[in-house]
Amino acid sequence: MPKKKPEILDEAGLHTLAREAFERSGLTQREAAERLGVTQGAVSQALRNAGGRYVALQCRIVELAGWRCEGPRWLVYR
């Protein structure tokens, strides 16, 4: 099987993908927060806001869907 090439995302793209990953995970915000070791409010903010201080958390949310996410250019392997 060929190795998948990563997608290179900007902060807006990462935000969109984090929302998709969260929906695919089937978790509530509270459950996601517990798995990620953050508050439910932080998950909520990360899902509502693109960029800024939430990009690292958005990358971790992407990983809830089983995808790999790496900064600083936000390489995503699905």
C-alpha distances in whole Angstrom, upper triangle without the diagonal:
4,6,9,12,15,18,21,24,28,30,30,27,26,29,28,24,26,28,25,24,27,28,24,25,28,30,34,35,37,34,31,34,34,31,31,34,36,39,38,40,38,35,37,38,34,33,36,36,34,34,37,37,34,31,30,30,29,26,26,26,23,22,23,21,18,17,17,20,22,25,27,25,24,20,18,15,14
4,6,9,12,15,18,21,25,28,28,25,24,27,26,23,25,27,25,23,27,28,24,26,29,31,34,35,37,34,31,34,35,31,31,34,36,38,38,39,37,34,36,36,33,32,35,35,32,32,34,35,32,29,28,29,27,24,25,26,22,21,23,21,18,16,16,19,20,23,25,23,21,17,16,13,13
4,6,9,13,16,19,22,25,26,22,21,25,24,21,22,25,23,21,25,26,23,24,27,29,32,32,34,32,29,31,32,28,28,31,32,35,35,36,33,31,33,33,30,29,32,32,29,29,31,31,29,26,25,26,24,21,22,23,19,18,21,19,16,14,13,15,16,19,21,19,18,14,13,10,11
4,6,9,12,15,19,21,22,18,18,21,20,17,19,22,19,18,22,23,20,21,25,26,29,29,32,29,26,29,30,27,26,29,30,33,32,34,31,28,30,30,27,26,29,28,26,25,28,29,26,23,22,23,21,18,20,20,16,16,19,16,14,11,11,13,14,17,19,17,15,11,10,7,8
4,7,9,13,16,19,20,16,16,20,19,16,19,21,19,18,22,23,21,22,26,27,30,30,32,30,27,29,31,27,26,30,30,33,32,33,30,28,30,30,26,25,28,27,24,23,26,27,25,21,21,23,20,17,19,20,16,16,20,18,16,12,12,12,13,15,17,14,13,9,9,7,9
4,6,9,13,15,17,13,13,16,16,13,15,18,17,16,19,21,19,20,24,25,27,27,29,28,24,26,28,25,23,26,27,29,29,30,27,24,26,26,22,22,24,23,20,20,22,23,21,17,17,19,17,14,16,17,13,14,17,15,14,10,9,9,10,12,13,11,9,6,5,5,8
4,6,10,13,13,10,10,14,13,11,14,16,15,15,18,19,18,20,23,24,26,26,28,27,24,25,28,25,23,26,26,28,28,28,25,23,25,24,20,20,22,21,17,17,20,21,19,16,17,18,15,13,16,16,13,14,17,15,15,11,10,9,10,12,13,10,8,6,5,7,8
4,7,10,11,9,9,13,13,12,14,17,16,16,19,21,20,22,25,26,27,26,29,28,24,26,28,26,23,26,26,28,28,28,24,23,24,23,19,19,21,19,16,15,18,19,18,14,15,17,14,12,16,17,14,15,19,17,17,13,12,10,10,10,10,6,6,5,7,9,12
4,7,8,5,6,9,10,9,11,14,14,14,17,19,19,20,23,24,25,23,26,26,22,23,26,24,22,25,24,25,25,25,22,20,21,19,16,16,17,16,12,11,14,16,15,11,13,15,12,11,14,15,12,15,17,17,17,14,13,10,10,10,10,7,5,6,8,11,13
4,6,5,6,9,10,11,12,14,15,16,18,20,21,22,25,25,26,24,27,27,23,24,27,25,22,25,23,25,25,23,21,19,20,18,15,15,16,14,10,9,12,14,13,10,13,15,12,12,15,16,14,17,19,19,20,17,16,12,12,10,10,7,7,9,11,14,16
4,5,5,6,9,10,10,13,14,15,16,19,20,21,23,23,23,21,24,24,21,21,24,23,20,22,20,22,21,20,17,16,17,14,11,12,13,10,6,5,8,11,9,7,10,12,9,10,14,14,13,16,18,18,20,17,16,12,12,10,10,9,8,11,12,16,17
4,5,5,6,9,10,11,13,14,15,17,19,20,22,22,22,20,24,24,21,21,25,24,21,24,22,22,21,20,18,16,16,14,12,11,11,9,5,7,10,13,11,9,13,14,11,12,15,14,13,17,19,18,20,18,17,14,15,14,14,12,11,13,13,17,17
4,5,5,6,9,10,11,12,14,16,16,18,21,21,22,20,24,24,20,21,25,23,21,24,22,23,22,21,19,17,17,16,13,12,13,12,8,9,13,15,13,11,13,14,10,11,14,13,11,15,17,16,17,15,15,12,13,13,13,11,9,11,10,14,14
4,5,5,6,9,10,10,12,14,15,16,19,19,20,18,21,21,17,18,21,20,17,20,19,20,19,19,16,14,15,14,10,10,12,11,8,8,11,13,10,7,10,10,7,7,11,10,8,12,14,13,15,12,12,9,11,10,11,10,7,9,9,12,13
4,5,5,6,9,10,11,13,14,15,17,17,17,15,19,19,16,17,20,19,17,19,17,18,17,16,14,12,12,11,8,7,8,7,5,7,10,12,9,8,10,10,6,8,11,10,9,13,14,14,16,14,15,12,14,13,14,13,11,13,12,15,15
4,5,5,6,9,10,11,13,14,16,17,17,16,20,20,17,18,22,20,19,22,20,20,19,18,16,14,14,13,11,8,10,10,8,11,14,16,13,11,14,13,9,11,13,11,10,14,14,13,16,14,15,13,16,16,17,15,12,14,12,15,14
4,5,5,6,8,10,10,12,15,15,17,16,19,19,15,17,20,18,17,20,19,20,19,19,17,14,15,15,11,10,12,12,11,12,16,16,13,11,13,12,8,9,11,9,7,10,11,10,12,10,12,10,13,14,16,14,11,11,9,11,11
4,5,5,6,9,10,10,13,13,14,12,16,15,12,14,17,15,13,17,15,16,15,15,13,10,11,12,8,7,10,11,10,11,14,14,11,9,11,9,5,7,8,6,5,9,9,9,12,10,12,10,13,14,16,15,11,13,11,13,12
4,5,5,6,9,10,11,12,12,11,15,15,12,14,17,16,15,18,17,17,15,15,14,10,10,11,9,6,8,10,10,13,16,16,12,12,14,12,8,11,11,8,8,12,11,10,14,13,15,14,17,17,19,18,15,16,14,16,15
4,5,5,6,9,10,12,13,13,17,16,14,16,19,17,17,20,19,20,17,18,17,13,14,15,12,10,12,14,13,16,19,19,16,15,16,14,11,12,13,9,8,11,10,9,12,11,14,14,17,18,20,19,15,16,13,14,12
4,5,5,6,9,10,12,12,15,14,11,14,16,14,14,17,17,18,16,18,16,12,14,15,12,10,14,15,14,16,19,19,15,14,14,12,9,10,10,7,5,8,7,5,9,8,11,11,15,17,19,18,14,15,11,12,10
4,5,5,7,7,9,8,12,11,8,11,14,12,12,15,15,15,13,14,13,10,11,13,11,8,12,14,14,16,19,18,14,14,15,12,9,11,10,6,7,9,7,7,11,11,14,14,17,19,21,20,17,18,15,16,14
4,5,6,7,9,10,13,12,11,14,16,15,16,19,18,18,15,17,16,13,13,15,13,10,13,16,16,19,22,21,18,17,18,15,13,14,14,10,10,12,10,9,12,13,16,17,20,22,24,23,20,20,17,17,15
4,5,8,11,12,15,13,12,15,17,15,16,19,19,20,18,20,19,15,16,18,16,13,16,19,19,21,24,23,19,19,19,17,14,15,14,11,10,11,9,6,10,11,14,16,19,22,24,23,19,19,16,15,12
4,5,9,10,13,10,9,12,14,12,13,16,17,17,15,18,17,13,15,17,15,13,17,19,19,21,23,22,19,18,18,15,13,14,12,9,9,9,6,5,9,11,14,15,19,21,24,23,20,20,16,16,14
4,7,10,12,9,9,13,14,13,15,18,18,18,15,18,18,14,15,18,17,14,17,20,21,23,25,24,21,21,21,17,16,17,15,12,13,13,10,9,12,15,18,19,22,25,27,27,23,23,20,20,17
4,6,8,6,6,9,10,10,12,14,14,14,12,15,15,11,13,16,15,13,16,19,20,22,24,23,19,20,19,16,15,16,14,11,13,13,9,10,13,15,18,19,22,24,26,27,23,23,21,21,19
4,5,5,6,8,10,11,12,14,13,12,9,12,13,10,10,14,14,12,15,18,20,22,23,22,18,20,19,16,15,17,15,12,14,15,12,13,16,18,21,21,24,25,27,28,24,25,23,24,22
4,6,5,6,9,10,10,12,10,9,6,8,9,6,7,10,11,9,12,15,17,19,20,18,15,17,17,13,13,15,13,10,13,15,12,14,17,18,20,20,22,23,25,26,22,24,22,23,22
4,5,5,6,9,10,10,9,7,5,9,10,8,9,13,13,13,15,18,20,21,22,20,17,19,18,14,15,17,15,13,16,16,13,16,18,20,22,22,24,25,27,28,25,26,24,25,24
4,5,5,6,9,10,10,10,8,12,12,10,12,15,15,14,17,19,21,23,23,21,18,19,18,15,15,17,14,12,15,14,11,13,16,18,20,20,23,24,27,28,24,25,23,24,22
4,5,5,6,8,8,9,8,11,10,7,10,13,12,11,15,17,18,19,20,18,15,16,15,11,12,13,10,8,11,11,8,11,13,15,16,16,19,20,23,24,20,22,19,20,19
4,5,5,6,5,5,5,8,8,6,9,11,11,12,15,16,18,19,19,16,13,15,14,10,12,13,11,9,13,13,11,14,16,18,18,18,20,21,23,24,21,23,21,22,22
4,5,5,6,7,8,11,11,10,13,15,15,16,18,20,22,22,22,19,17,18,16,13,15,16,12,12,15,14,12,15,17,19,19,19,21,23,25,26,23,25,23,24,23
4,6,8,10,11,14,13,11,14,16,15,16,19,20,21,22,22,19,17,17,15,12,14,14,10,10,13,11,9,12,13,15,16,16,19,20,23,24,21,22,20,21,20
4,6,9,10,12,10,9,13,14,12,14,17,18,19,18,19,16,13,14,11,8,11,11,7,8,11,10,9,13,14,15,15,14,16,17,19,21,18,20,18,19,20
4,7,10,12,10,10,14,15,14,16,19,19,20,20,20,16,14,16,13,10,13,14,11,11,15,14,13,16,17,19,18,18,19,19,21,24,21,23,22,23,23
4,7,8,6,7,11,11,11,13,16,16,18,18,17,14,12,14,12,9,12,14,11,11,15,15,14,17,19,20,19,18,19,19,21,23,21,23,22,24,24
4,5,5,7,9,10,11,13,15,16,18,18,18,15,13,16,14,11,14,16,14,13,17,17,16,19,21,22,22,21,22,22,24,26,23,25,24,26,26
4,5,5,6,9,10,11,12,14,17,18,18,16,13,16,16,12,13,16,14,12,16,17,15,18,20,21,22,21,23,23,25,26,23,25,24,26,25
4,5,5,6,9,10,11,12,15,16,16,14,12,15,15,12,13,16,15,14,17,19,17,20,22,23,24,22,23,23,24,26,23,26,25,27,27
4,5,5,6,9,10,10,13,13,13,10,8,11,11,8,10,13,12,11,15,16,15,18,20,21,21,19,20,19,20,22,20,22,22,24,24
4,5,5,6,9,10,12,13,14,12,9,11,11,8,8,11,10,8,12,13,12,15,17,18,18,17,19,19,20,21,18,21,19,22,21
4,5,5,6,9,12,14,14,13,10,13,14,11,10,14,13,11,14,16,15,17,20,20,21,19,21,21,22,23,20,23,21,24,23
4,5,5,6,9,11,11,10,8,11,12,10,10,13,14,12,15,17,17,19,21,21,21,19,20,19,20,21,19,22,21,24,24
4,6,5,7,9,9,9,5,8,9,7,6,10,10,9,11,14,14,16,18,17,18,15,17,16,17,18,15,18,17,20,20
4,6,8,10,12,12,9,10,12,9,7,11,12,9,11,14,13,14,17,17,18,16,18,18,19,19,16,19,17,20,19
4,7,10,12,12,10,12,14,12,10,14,15,13,14,18,17,18,21,20,21,19,21,20,21,21,18,21,20,23,22
4,7,8,9,7,9,12,11,10,13,15,13,15,18,18,19,22,21,21,18,19,18,18,18,16,19,19,22,22
4,7,9,7,7,11,11,9,11,14,13,14,17,18,19,21,19,19,16,17,15,15,15,13,16,16,20,20
4,6,6,5,9,10,9,11,14,14,14,17,19,20,21,19,18,15,15,12,12,12,11,15,16,19,21
4,6,6,9,10,10,12,15,15,16,19,20,22,24,22,20,17,16,13,13,14,13,17,18,22,23
4,6,7,8,10,12,13,14,16,18,19,21,23,21,20,16,16,13,13,15,14,18,19,22,24
4,6,5,6,9,10,10,12,14,15,18,19,18,17,14,14,12,13,14,13,16,16,20,21
4,5,5,6,9,10,10,13,15,16,17,15,14,11,11,9,9,11,9,12,13,16,18
4,5,5,6,9,10,11,13,15,16,14,13,10,9,8,9,11,9,12,13,16,18
4,5,5,6,9,10,11,14,15,14,13,11,11,11,13,14,12,14,14,17,18
4,5,5,6,9,10,12,13,12,12,9,11,11,12,13,10,12,12,14,15
4,5,5,7,9,11,11,10,8,6,7,8,10,11,8,9,9,11,13
4,5,5,7,10,10,9,9,7,9,11,13,14,11,12,11,13,14
4,5,5,8,10,9,10,9,12,13,16,16,13,14,12,13,13
4,5,6,7,6,7,7,10,12,15,14,11,11,8,10,10
4,5,5,5,6,6,10,13,15,16,12,12,9,10,10
4,5,7,9,10,14,16,19,19,15,15,13,13,12
4,6,9,11,14,17,20,19,16,15,11,11,9
4,7,10,13,16,19,19,15,14,11,9,8
4,7,10,13,16,15,12,10,7,6,5
4,7,10,13,13,10,8,6,5,7
4,7,10,10,6,6,4,7,9
4,7,7,5,5,7,9,12
3,5,4,6,9,12,15
4,5,8,11,14,17
4,6,9,13,16
4,6,10,12
4,7,10
4,6
4
